[in-house]
Amino acid sequence: MKPIPARLTRIALCSIGSLLSAGSILDARADAADAPPGDRQIVLHAAHLLDVATGRLLSPGEVLIQGERIGAVGTTVTHPPGAELLDLGDTTLLPGLIDAHVHLFLHPGAEDLQTVEESVPQRTLLAAVAAKQDLLGGFTAERDMGTEGAGSADTAVRNAINAGLIPGPRLRVSGNAIDILGGHEDATKFNPAQHVLSNADYANNAAELVATIREQHKQGSDFVKIYETGHDQLHDGVFSTPYQYSTEELQAAVVEAARLGTVVGVHANGEPGTLYAARAGVASIDHAAQLSDETMALMKTKHIPAVPTFAVIEYFAAHAATAAEAARDHAMLDFKIKEFKREIAAGIPFAVGSDVGPFPHGTQARELVLMVEYGMSPLAVLQADLLNGAKLLGWAGQIGELKPGYYADVIAVPGNPLEDISAVEHVGFVMKGGVVVKRLSSDER
């Protein structure tokens, strides 16, 4: 696949430039509901509202918004004097979606080339555009799993969103992922004489892991992302992937992260790396293509969710450059689906992460659709996304449910997502922190 055309890059840069020149996320024609929340009160009314924890569908559903928080939820709520009523018609109200595995600093195209051909400032501007696209797609909170060589530039994007300078989800950021010399994200396919930099930060032992974690924390990271396995291979149905860190090395990282008040998420596709990660007590095992019975038992006991990331593999298979690459990607997807069914049967916890970036931002609700297609119920997937996702991002009790006191992160989707999960691919209304960032068109009500 070719790198992003310069024309498209210019379009994206112009888009973010006009965004910044406006001075805020607000359209000049916005009404009061789009203004910063303050003490403003809004009542959202829709045909339905989903209580994610119980699976109960309230009909009709109403949410009272008071400033940036939810004041009340029910089939009807108090309508305070002066409160604005937003009638969202024949839709279902849900908490804002959560993507636990994104790459804001990647876009569709040759990943290795974009990380060396595009400057960090250019990639940061494109990441700001990606954050807006994800938000408009209904994702009000995300975990950015590595800037792929852009270092702590994700800290600037997160801080700009928090300051209201640009639109985007609530973010947890890691900076670069951490990798061994010659590991999964090292620049092993380039001319060694050119000394092409790794897309990750090097750490070759426990002491170096601790030092790197401390440096990343100093630069503003919220959590630690470690590559534990790779390069993956599938031959005649047999999956293999070398591990990068021992259990003891990962434990050193987990202990240091805990000292700093945070956690470690790992890229780990198969054994024995997935087992080492579970033994070390990481916060999540991302991709999780192969999990042994022992690993799954530990994940259940320690409440470590798997984050499957199907959407990115489906995209690669559909956009492969050659028939051989397409066959390889389809085989890998088939293997992951088979293993996913084992994981469901074992009863391990899941969170939802799409690995968006290599495929277009704002389209990653496809991940929820695929998890249902491959064996989970719509409610189970929504609970994995919203309840487990909120815990994984460290915002349990703040996001992931429509409850009094929670942040007013609310979306509206057509129909009933418990009957047709693809409704989450058609988010018509988005509110984040009491501010409307996307409104229903007249024909969606």
C-alpha positions as CSV (number, residue, x, y, z in Angstrom):
1,M,0.0,0.0,0.0
2,K,1.3,3.5,-0.8
3,P,1.8,6.3,1.7
4,I,-0.9,8.9,2.0
5,P,-0.9,11.2,-1.0
6,A,0.4,14.7,-0.4
7,R,-2.9,16.1,-1.6
8,L,-4.8,14.3,1.1
9,T,-2.2,15.4,3.7
10,R,-2.7,19.0,2.6
11,I,-6.5,18.6,3.0
12,A,-6.1,17.2,6.5
13,L,-3.7,20.0,7.5
14,C,-6.1,22.6,6.1
15,S,-8.9,21.0,8.1
16,I,-7.0,21.2,11.4
17,G,-5.8,24.7,10.5
18,S,-9.4,26.0,10.1
19,L,-10.2,24.2,13.4
20,L,-7.5,25.9,15.3
21,S,-8.2,29.3,13.7
22,A,-11.7,29.1,15.1
23,G,-10.2,29.1,18.6
24,S,-12.5,26.3,20.0
25,I,-14.4,23.2,19.0
26,L,-17.6,25.2,18.4
27,D,-19.2,26.2,15.1
28,A,-19.9,29.9,14.8
29,R,-23.6,29.1,14.3
30,A,-23.8,26.9,17.4
31,D,-26.7,27.4,19.8
32,A,-26.6,27.2,23.6
33,A,-26.5,23.4,23.7
34,D,-23.2,23.5,21.9
35,A,-21.6,26.1,24.2
36,P,-19.3,25.2,27.1
37,P,-21.5,23.6,29.8
38,G,-21.1,25.8,32.9
39,D,-24.4,25.7,34.8
40,R,-26.5,25.0,31.7
41,Q,-29.2,22.3,31.9
42,I,-30.4,20.1,29.0
43,V,-32.9,17.3,28.8
44,L,-32.3,14.7,26.2
45,H,-35.4,12.8,25.2
46,A,-35.4,9.7,22.9
47,A,-37.6,6.7,22.2
48,H,-35.3,4.4,24.2
49,L,-32.4,4.5,26.6
50,L,-30.1,1.5,27.4
51,D,-29.1,0.7,31.0
52,V,-25.8,-1.1,30.0
53,A,-25.2,-2.8,33.3
54,T,-28.6,-4.6,33.4
55,G,-29.5,-4.7,29.7
56,R,-32.8,-3.0,30.5
57,L,-34.2,-0.8,27.7
58,L,-36.1,2.2,29.0
59,S,-38.9,3.4,26.7
60,P,-38.9,6.4,26.4
61,G,-35.6,7.5,27.8
62,E,-34.6,10.8,29.2
63,V,-31.3,12.2,30.6
64,L,-31.0,15.5,32.6
65,I,-27.7,17.1,31.9
66,Q,-26.4,19.6,34.4
67,G,-23.2,21.2,33.3
68,E,-20.7,18.5,32.3
69,R,-22.4,15.8,34.4
70,I,-25.6,13.7,34.3
71,G,-28.2,14.8,36.9
72,A,-30.9,12.2,36.4
73,V,-31.9,9.3,34.1
74,G,-35.2,7.6,33.6
75,T,-38.2,7.2,31.4
76,T,-38.9,10.8,32.5
77,V,-36.8,13.2,34.5
78,T,-37.5,16.7,36.0
79,H,-37.4,19.4,33.4
80,P,-36.0,22.4,35.3
81,P,-37.2,25.9,34.3
82,G,-35.1,27.2,31.5
83,A,-33.6,23.8,30.6
84,E,-33.3,23.1,26.9
85,L,-35.1,20.0,25.6
86,L,-33.4,18.1,22.8
87,D,-35.8,15.6,21.3
88,L,-33.8,12.9,19.6
89,G,-36.8,11.1,18.2
90,D,-36.8,7.4,17.4
91,T,-33.3,6.7,18.7
92,T,-31.6,4.9,21.6
93,L,-29.5,6.8,24.1
94,L,-26.2,5.1,25.0
95,P,-23.1,6.1,26.9
96,G,-20.3,7.4,24.6
97,L,-18.4,4.5,23.1
98,I,-14.9,3.6,24.3
99,D,-12.1,2.3,22.0
100,A,-9.4,0.7,24.2
101,H,-6.8,0.4,21.3
102,V,-6.3,3.2,18.9
103,H,-3.4,4.8,17.0
104,L,-4.1,8.4,16.4
105,F,-0.7,8.9,14.8
106,L,-1.3,6.4,12.0
107,H,-3.5,6.6,8.9
108,P,-4.3,4.1,6.1
109,G,-1.2,3.4,4.0
110,A,2.3,2.0,4.4
111,E,2.8,2.3,8.2
112,D,6.5,1.9,8.2
113,L,6.9,4.6,5.5
114,Q,4.7,7.1,7.1
115,T,6.6,6.9,10.4
116,V,9.9,7.8,8.7
117,E,8.7,10.0,5.8
118,E,6.3,12.3,7.8
119,S,7.6,14.7,10.4
120,V,6.4,14.5,14.0
121,P,4.7,18.0,13.6
122,Q,2.9,16.8,10.5
123,R,1.8,13.5,12.2
124,T,0.6,15.5,15.3
125,L,-1.7,17.6,13.1
126,L,-3.0,14.5,11.4
127,A,-3.6,13.0,14.8
128,A,-5.7,15.9,15.8
129,V,-7.8,15.4,12.8
130,A,-8.1,11.7,13.6
131,A,-9.2,12.5,17.2
132,K,-12.1,14.6,15.8
133,Q,-13.1,11.9,13.4
134,D,-13.2,9.3,16.2
135,L,-15.3,11.7,18.4
136,L,-17.8,12.3,15.6
137,G,-18.0,8.5,15.2
138,G,-19.3,8.3,18.8
139,F,-16.1,7.5,20.6
140,T,-15.9,9.8,23.6
141,A,-13.0,8.0,25.3
142,E,-10.0,6.2,23.9
143,R,-6.7,4.6,24.9
144,D,-3.9,5.5,22.4
145,M,-1.6,2.5,22.2
146,G,1.6,4.1,21.0
147,T,2.5,7.0,18.7
148,E,4.7,4.7,16.5
149,G,7.8,6.8,16.7
150,A,6.3,10.2,17.5
151,G,7.3,10.0,21.1
152,S,5.3,12.0,23.6
153,A,3.5,14.0,20.9
154,D,0.2,12.4,22.0
155,T,0.6,14.3,25.3
156,A,0.1,17.5,23.3
157,V,-3.0,16.2,21.6
158,R,-4.5,15.0,24.9
159,N,-3.7,18.3,26.6
160,A,-5.2,20.4,23.7
161,I,-8.4,18.3,23.8
162,N,-8.6,18.8,27.6
163,A,-8.1,22.5,27.2
164,G,-10.9,22.7,24.6
165,L,-8.6,23.9,21.8
166,I,-9.5,21.0,19.5
167,P,-12.3,18.4,19.5
168,G,-11.5,14.8,20.5
169,P,-12.2,12.0,22.9
170,R,-11.0,11.7,26.5
171,L,-7.6,10.2,26.1
172,R,-5.2,7.9,27.9
173,V,-1.9,8.1,26.1
174,S,1.3,6.0,26.3
175,G,3.8,7.9,24.1
176,N,5.9,5.4,22.2
177,A,5.4,1.7,23.0
178,I,8.4,-0.1,24.6
179,D,10.3,-2.8,22.6
180,I,13.5,-4.8,22.7
181,L,16.4,-4.3,20.2
182,G,15.3,-6.1,17.0
183,G,11.8,-6.6,18.3
184,H,8.3,-6.3,16.9
185,E,8.4,-2.5,16.0
186,D,12.1,-2.1,15.4
187,A,13.1,-1.0,11.9
188,T,14.4,-4.4,10.9
189,K,13.4,-4.3,7.2
190,F,15.4,-1.2,6.3
191,N,19.0,-0.8,5.1
192,P,21.0,-1.1,8.4
193,A,23.5,1.6,7.1
194,Q,20.7,4.1,7.2
195,H,20.1,3.6,10.9
196,V,16.4,4.0,10.6
197,L,14.9,4.6,14.1
198,S,12.6,2.2,15.8
199,N,8.9,3.1,16.2
200,A,9.2,2.2,19.9
201,D,11.5,3.0,22.8
202,Y,14.2,0.4,23.5
203,A,14.4,-1.5,26.8
204,N,16.3,-4.7,26.9
205,N,16.0,-5.8,30.5
206,A,14.1,-5.0,33.7
207,A,16.3,-2.1,34.7
208,E,15.9,-0.5,31.2
209,L,12.2,-1.0,31.4
210,V,12.0,0.9,34.6
211,A,14.2,3.7,33.3
212,T,12.1,4.0,30.1
213,I,8.8,4.0,32.0
214,R,10.1,6.8,34.2
215,E,11.2,8.9,31.2
216,Q,7.8,8.4,29.5
217,H,6.0,9.3,32.7
218,K,8.1,12.5,32.9
219,Q,7.0,13.3,29.4
220,G,3.3,13.0,30.2
221,S,2.3,9.3,29.6
222,D,-0.9,8.0,31.3
223,F,0.0,4.3,31.1
224,V,2.7,2.0,29.7
225,K,2.4,0.1,26.4
226,I,4.8,-2.8,25.9
227,Y,5.4,-5.1,22.9
228,E,5.5,-8.6,24.4
229,T,5.3,-10.7,21.2
230,G,6.1,-10.6,17.5
231,H,6.7,-11.3,14.6
232,D,3.6,-13.5,14.3
233,Q,3.6,-16.5,12.0
234,L,0.9,-19.0,10.9
235,H,2.0,-22.1,9.1
236,D,-0.4,-24.9,8.3
237,G,-2.7,-23.7,11.0
238,V,0.1,-23.6,13.6
239,F,0.5,-20.1,15.2
240,S,3.8,-19.0,16.7
241,T,5.2,-15.7,17.9
242,P,8.4,-15.1,20.0
243,Y,8.1,-13.5,23.3
244,Q,10.2,-10.4,24.2
245,Y,10.2,-10.1,28.0
246,S,10.1,-12.7,30.7
247,T,7.5,-12.8,33.5
248,E,10.1,-11.2,35.8
249,E,10.9,-8.4,33.5
250,L,7.2,-7.7,32.9
251,Q,6.6,-7.8,36.7
252,A,9.3,-5.1,37.1
253,A,7.4,-2.9,34.6
254,V,4.0,-3.6,36.4
255,V,5.5,-2.7,39.8
256,E,7.1,0.5,38.5
257,A,3.9,1.5,36.7
258,A,1.9,0.9,39.9
259,R,4.4,3.1,41.9
260,L,3.5,5.9,39.4
261,G,-0.2,5.2,39.8
262,T,-0.7,3.6,36.4
263,V,-0.8,0.3,34.6
264,V,0.8,-1.7,31.7
265,G,-1.0,-2.8,28.6
266,V,0.7,-5.3,26.3
267,H,0.7,-6.2,22.7
268,A,0.7,-10.0,23.0
269,N,-0.7,-12.3,20.4
270,G,0.3,-15.7,21.6
271,E,2.1,-18.1,23.9
272,P,4.2,-18.1,25.8
273,G,4.2,-14.3,25.9
274,T,0.5,-14.1,26.7
275,L,1.1,-16.4,29.7
276,Y,4.0,-14.3,30.9
277,A,1.9,-11.2,30.7
278,A,-1.0,-12.7,32.6
279,R,1.4,-14.0,35.3
280,A,2.9,-10.5,35.6
281,G,-0.5,-9.0,36.2
282,V,-0.8,-6.6,33.2
283,A,-3.9,-4.5,32.7
284,S,-4.8,-5.9,29.3
285,I,-3.7,-8.4,26.7
286,D,-4.2,-6.8,23.3
287,H,-4.8,-8.8,20.1
288,A,-4.8,-12.1,22.1
289,A,-4.9,-14.4,19.1
290,Q,-3.7,-17.4,21.1
291,L,-4.4,-18.0,24.8
292,S,-3.7,-21.3,26.6
293,D,-6.0,-22.7,29.2
294,E,-3.6,-21.6,32.0
295,T,-3.4,-18.1,30.6
296,M,-7.2,-17.8,30.4
297,A,-7.6,-19.1,33.9
298,L,-5.2,-16.4,35.2
299,M,-7.0,-13.7,33.2
300,K,-10.3,-14.7,34.8
301,T,-8.8,-14.7,38.3
302,K,-7.0,-11.4,37.9
303,H,-9.7,-9.7,35.8
304,I,-7.4,-9.1,32.8
305,P,-9.4,-8.4,29.7
306,A,-8.4,-9.5,26.2
307,V,-8.8,-6.8,23.5
308,P,-9.2,-8.8,20.3
309,T,-8.8,-6.1,17.5
310,F,-10.6,-7.9,14.6
311,A,-11.4,-4.8,12.5
312,V,-7.8,-4.0,11.5
313,I,-7.2,-7.6,10.3
314,E,-10.4,-7.6,8.3
315,Y,-9.3,-4.3,6.7
316,F,-5.8,-5.6,5.9
317,A,-7.4,-8.7,4.3
318,A,-9.7,-6.6,2.2
319,H,-7.0,-4.2,1.1
320,A,-4.0,-6.5,0.6
321,A,-1.6,-5.5,-2.1
322,T,-1.3,-9.1,-3.4
323,A,-3.3,-12.3,-3.5
324,A,-0.7,-13.9,-1.3
325,E,-1.0,-11.2,1.4
326,A,-4.8,-11.4,1.2
327,A,-4.6,-15.2,1.8
328,R,-2.3,-14.7,4.7
329,D,-4.5,-12.1,6.3
330,H,-7.7,-14.2,5.8
331,A,-6.0,-17.2,7.4
332,M,-4.9,-15.1,10.4
333,L,-8.4,-13.8,10.8
334,D,-9.9,-17.3,10.6
335,F,-7.4,-18.4,13.2
336,K,-8.3,-15.5,15.5
337,I,-12.1,-16.2,15.1
338,K,-11.6,-19.8,16.1
339,E,-9.5,-18.9,19.2
340,F,-12.0,-16.1,20.1
341,K,-14.8,-18.7,20.3
342,R,-12.6,-20.6,22.8
343,E,-12.0,-17.5,24.8
344,I,-15.7,-16.7,25.0
345,A,-16.4,-20.3,26.1
346,A,-13.7,-19.9,28.8
347,G,-15.5,-16.9,30.2
348,I,-12.5,-14.5,30.2
349,P,-13.2,-10.7,30.3
350,F,-13.1,-8.6,27.2
351,A,-12.7,-5.0,26.3
352,V,-13.2,-3.5,22.9
353,G,-10.3,-2.1,20.9
354,S,-10.1,-1.7,17.1
355,D,-6.5,-0.9,16.4
356,V,-7.8,2.0,14.2
357,G,-5.3,4.1,12.4
358,P,-4.2,1.6,9.7
359,F,-7.9,1.8,8.7
360,P,-9.9,5.0,8.6
361,H,-10.6,6.8,11.9
362,G,-14.2,7.2,12.9
363,T,-15.2,3.8,11.4
364,Q,-14.0,1.6,14.2
365,A,-17.5,0.7,15.5
366,R,-17.1,-2.1,13.1
367,E,-15.2,-3.9,15.9
368,L,-18.3,-4.3,18.0
369,V,-20.2,-5.7,15.0
370,L,-17.5,-8.2,14.4
371,M,-17.4,-9.3,18.0
372,V,-21.1,-10.1,17.8
373,E,-20.7,-11.8,14.4
374,Y,-18.0,-14.0,15.9
375,G,-19.9,-15.2,18.9
376,M,-20.8,-12.6,21.6
377,S,-24.2,-11.2,22.3
378,P,-24.8,-7.5,21.5
379,L,-25.3,-6.7,25.3
380,A,-22.1,-8.6,26.2
381,V,-20.1,-6.6,23.6
382,L,-21.6,-3.3,24.8
383,Q,-20.8,-4.2,28.4
384,A,-17.2,-5.1,27.4
385,D,-16.9,-1.8,25.6
386,L,-18.5,0.4,28.1
387,L,-18.1,-1.2,31.6
388,N,-14.8,-3.0,31.1
389,G,-13.5,-0.2,28.9
390,A,-14.2,2.4,31.6
391,K,-12.3,0.3,34.1
392,L,-9.4,-0.3,31.8
393,L,-9.0,3.4,31.1
394,G,-9.2,4.3,34.7
395,W,-12.5,6.1,34.5
396,A,-14.8,3.6,36.3
397,G,-17.6,5.5,38.0
398,Q,-17.1,8.4,35.6
399,I,-17.9,7.1,32.1
400,G,-19.4,4.0,30.5
401,E,-22.9,4.3,32.0
402,L,-25.7,6.8,32.0
403,K,-26.0,7.4,35.7
404,P,-26.2,10.5,37.9
405,G,-22.9,12.0,38.6
406,Y,-21.2,10.5,35.6
407,Y,-19.8,12.7,32.8
408,A,-22.4,13.6,30.3
409,D,-20.9,11.6,27.4
410,V,-24.0,10.5,25.5
411,I,-24.7,9.2,22.0
412,A,-27.9,8.4,20.1
413,V,-28.1,5.5,17.6
414,P,-31.1,4.4,15.4
415,G,-33.2,1.5,16.4
416,N,-32.3,-1.0,19.1
417,P,-28.6,-2.0,19.4
418,L,-29.6,-5.1,21.4
419,E,-31.4,-6.4,18.3
420,D,-28.9,-5.0,15.7
421,I,-25.5,-4.0,17.0
422,S,-24.7,-2.3,13.7
423,A,-26.7,0.6,15.0
424,V,-23.4,1.8,16.6
425,E,-22.0,2.3,13.2
426,H,-24.6,5.0,12.6
427,V,-24.2,7.4,15.5
428,G,-26.3,10.5,14.8
429,F,-25.8,12.5,18.0
430,V,-22.8,12.9,20.2
431,M,-22.4,14.8,23.4
432,K,-19.2,14.9,25.4
433,G,-19.0,16.5,28.8
434,G,-22.4,18.2,28.3
435,V,-21.4,19.7,25.0
436,V,-23.1,18.7,21.8
437,V,-20.5,17.9,19.2
438,K,-22.8,16.2,16.6
439,R,-26.5,16.8,16.0
440,L,-29.1,14.6,14.4
441,S,-30.1,15.6,11.0
442,S,-33.9,16.2,10.5
443,D,-34.3,12.8,8.7
444,E,-32.6,10.9,11.6
445,R,-35.2,11.9,14.2
